[in-house]
């Protein structure tokens, strides 16, 4: 969701939800609104209860059908539990279609049904735009842990390389590949977190007091540098494994971090 209002939601669980919401916003759904737990958290400015999925209401008159549109989103697949649900990067997106109605359309409905229909239409027509940002204090501790784990994994990879002649030939290539892959997975996660931090810094910088905007720019630059370093380690550690898709993921994360840093510097220059 985008707009003038910026809401920062703390908590590690909100990161995947907000990332899925961002893909929802980019899906060209036409008129839509996020409702349910994520929407309430946005209004309160904090996660008010455990929320593991996203509920949204769309205008049924806007072609093409929302589910059909969402299935074209990268990382999306059909949810086998219902035709009105889609999974985006593992997050369930549930779509409720609505269209304008008159009092005559409500004839024969129970009070509960009228409330359901009216509430969803009202949610769509009264929704206000806002920018959602997920941040987690836990990320700092997570990165510190990952750095330690990465150092141990790298040491193990070096030992495996040094002892490769002592490994039985049928197992040698698999052991080397496994060791180097582990040494790549950890910096890849560091790169993902760093890219998220760069994006957060860019958003915060564009909404913060101008007197501290330079701090936001510094944070974006440092986060981009961390992403670049971690992505470089991924490539180096996977050199022996051929065309590994994780290299492409690392490069994509670096591109995102570079774009975040660029936005901050462009805003400062304008």
Protein Blocks (a to p, Z undefined) as FASTA:
>chain_A
ZZjbdcddedjklmmmmmmmmmmmmnonojaddehjllmmmmnopafbdcfbdcddddfk
lccdfklmmmmpghiacdfkbckbcceehiacdddddddddfklmgoiafklmmmmmmmm
mmmmmpccdddddddfklmmmmmmmmmmmmmmmmmmmmmmmmmmmpcfklmmmmmmmmmm
mmmmmmmmmmmmmmmmmmmmmmmmmmmcfklmmmmmmmmmmmmmmmmmmmmmmmmmmmmn
ojafklmmmmmmmmmmmmmmmmmmmmmmZZ
